[in-house]
Amino acid sequence: MLKNIDPALNADVLHALRSMGHGDTVVVSDTNFPSDSIARQTVLGKLLRIDNVSAARAIEAILSVMPLQPSAGRMEIMGAPDEIPPVQQEVQAAIDGAEGKPAPMYGIERFAFYEEAKKAYCVITTGENRFYGCFLFTKGVIPPEAV
């Protein structure tokens, strides 16, 4: 156990998040996403896991240590791209909480999401079993402290 580190974050996830640079992306996926096959095509080349928690809980943990570039992506529902299901509403609340202000997600068509995911630094799969619990986050920066 470490102080001030969310216990949902394991060593592999922490290492990947620390290794990412500004502009690198991370996919956080549900259990239905083809996580392993997509992860093999990412920069890291292997699947990471935050098991037994919802997408919102995993994202809350990730955003407790990772600065977020101004927006995050969500996989759109096929045939209803503007619909925001409960899993995405919960993730939006986690993002807004981490940012301290509203930071609306943008939609990504399902198959375009798969293509973007292949370009990511890594894929982290969660225990989320609801459909459309897949998200794309871009790492931001931590500004230098004022002297």
Order of alpha helices (4+ residues) and beta strands (2+ residues): alpha-beta-alpha-beta-alpha-beta-alpha-beta-alpha-beta-beta
